[in-house]
Amino acid sequence: QVQVLESGGGSVQAGEPLRLSCAASGSILIVGTMGWYRQAPGKQRDLVAQITSVGSTAYADSVKGRCTISRDNAKNMVYLQMNSLKPEDTAVYYCNSVPRSGPYYYPWGQGTQVTVSS
C-alpha cells in the first residue's frame, strides 16, 4: 500500500528544536522531489521545504534559515530539522511528493502535530 507516516512532532517552547521524520512506502528515489507541508487551523496546506532526489533543497521564506530538509533514499525516509521554533510554526506537518503537475504521489497521511508556545 502506498503511504507515508509522519512522526516527531510535539509541544515545545519557542526557540526549541524538533526533528520530523517521514517514512514512505516504495522508493522515494523513483518518486523524485519530496517535501514537507504544513497546515495551521483555518489555513490552507502550504509547502515549506522540498528536496530533489539528488539533494537540492528549497524553503519557504517563513522557515528559511531555521529548517533543514534531508532524505535517505536507501531507507525511504525524509526528515525536517526545525530550529528556533516560533509560535507561528504551530501546525500539522505532512510529507508528500512535490509534483510538477498532476496529483501527489501519496495519499495524505495523518501528519504530525507541532505546537510551539511562547
Buried (B, 14 or more C-beta within 10 A) or exposed (E): EEEBBBBBBEEBEEEBEBBBBBBBEBEBEEBBBBBBBBBBEEEEBEBBBBBEBEEEBBBBEEBEEBBBBBBEBEEBBBBBBBBEBBEEBBBBBBBBBBEEEEEBBBEBBEBBEBBBEE
